[in-house]
Amino acid sequence: MLITLLLLFFITSRPYALEIGDIVAYPVPFNPKKGPVKYLTIGNAPNKAPIDTDRLKIEIFDVNGDLVWARHFTSSTAMWNGRNDSGSLVKPGMYIIKVTAEKSSTGDFGRKIIRILINY
């Protein structure tokens, strides 16, 4: 009975069916104050084919685990200007990006964690 329940659980649950391993954040280190690039791009690596997703959720946390910025996108690429949800530039340091991608037609999704450095 227990084995049947475990098999049923593994057959019916489809964790991380959407492969998003090619999603990266660039440029790193990121300096939103100067330089030619004023936005951090979160999406496919420049030389990779785009992932098949229509929803992208980006959450950025500081090293203490506090949420700094969160947005939903309807494409496979997101841009962040280095500001928190209040509109202030974030402090230099390490940040953690949690990426959740979903394909609404199939219900497939994937998750990835990316670490970045903000440097002034």
N, C-alpha and C positions, 0 to 999 in steps of 0.2 A: 504494500500500500504506500509506504513512504517513498520507495523508489519510483513508483508510478507518479506520485505528486511532484517529486523532484524533476523527473523527465518532462512532465507537462509544463512545469515552470520554465525550464530551459528551452523548450520548443516554442512556447507562446511569447516569451520575452525576447526582444531583439535589441539588446543594448548596443549602442554605438554602431548602427548599421550603415551610417553615412561616413565614409572615409574622408577625414579632413586633415590628414597628416601634413599636407603641403601648404597649409595656412601658416603664414609667418607675419611678423611685424617688422617693418623697416622704415627709416634707417635706425640702427641702434649703434651707438648711443644716439638718443634723440635730443635735440636742443631746440625747443620751440621759440626761443628768444632771437636766434640769429641763424644765418645760413640760408641757402637757397630753398630748403625744404621746411615749410612751416607746419606740416601735418605728418603724423605717424600713420602709415598705411597698414591696415590689418586685413590681410587677404591672401590670395594665392601668391606663391613665389613668382617673380617676374617671368621666369622661363618655363612655368608649368601650366598645364591646361586648367581652366577654371573648374571649381567643384560644382556639382549639380545641386544647388541649394537655392531656395527663394526667401529664406529668412535667416538672418544672422543677428545674434544677440551678443553684444560686447559688454563685459563688466571689467572695470579696471579697479584694482585694489592697491593700497599702499602696503608696505611690509608688515604693518600691524594687523592687516586683514580688514581695514576700514574701506568701505566702498567709496571710491573717488568719483567715478563717472560710469554711467550705464546708458545704453541706447539700443534700439532695435533698428535693423536695416532690412530692406527688401531686395538686397543684392548679395553677392558673395564678397564684396569689398567694403570696408569701413574706413573712415578717416577720423583721427583725433587730433585736436589742436593743442594738447598739453594743458588743458584747463579742467578744473573740477566742475561739478554740477552747479556751483555758485558762480562760475565764470572767472575764478582766479587761477593764475598759473600755479601748477603744482610745484612742490619743492624738488630739488635734485635728489636722486636716489633710485632705489630699485622699486619697480612696480610689477604687479602680476595681472596679466590679462586672461580672463576666462572667456573663451569663445564657445558659443553653442550655435550650431548650424542645424537647420531643419529643412526638409523637403516636404511641403504640406500635402502634396498629392499622394505620397506614399506613407507619410508619417515617420520616415527614417530621420534619424538625427545623429549628431556626433558632437563630442566635446573635446576641447584641447586647452591646455594651460601654457601660456607663453610668459617668460620673464623678460623685462626690458630695463634699460637704464636711461634715466633722464639726467642729462649732464649740462650744466651751464658753464 
